[in-house]
Amino acid sequence: MFNKGNDSNRKGATPAANPIGTNKNMTRNSTPSILSSDLSITGSVKTQGEIQLDGSVEGDIRAKALIIGEKSVIKGEIHAEQITVRGKVIGKLRARQIQLASTAHVEGDIVHSTLAMENGAFFEGQCHHDNDPLGTRKNPQPAQAAAANVKAAPAAANAVPGIKKP
């Protein structure tokens, strides 16, 4: 009586589309998540979207894109496609594109494909260029396999007089 118009209750019928959008395969909302200046997070933050961070985080951050506001303080490692730093970061940054604004203060290593630094930006650490800073390459050659392909140099004992080879 109440289910006449509802086809989803029939045997073999496919359920209606989820209007709330909780399907994992749906595309993510393109609006960035904004974490305000009065927010302090202890722990890791992970998203497939964009974050604008104006508060503080003590922990690692993984995002597609991250904008770190002028009054922000982050203590932890950051992995993202794009990172814009206007505040303070203590920890390693890994991204395809990294921009340090004039107000940026970074204490830690940077691994990047593209790096831009404005006059006045503070950076203390090591900077390393990598075509794949996020490690997304398929089948990268492991270091052990690369070392196995290198021929060993002759033993130093052969070059030292008075030492006999067994």
Secondary structure, 3 states (H helix, E strand, C coil): CCCCCCHHHCCCCCCCCCCCCCCCCCCCCCCCEEECCCCEEECCEECCCEEEECCEEECCEEEEEEEECCCCEEECCEEEEEEEECCEEECCEEEEEEEECCCCEEECCEEEEEEEECCCCEEECCEEECCCCCCCCCCCCCHHHHHHCCCCCCCHHHHCCCCCCC
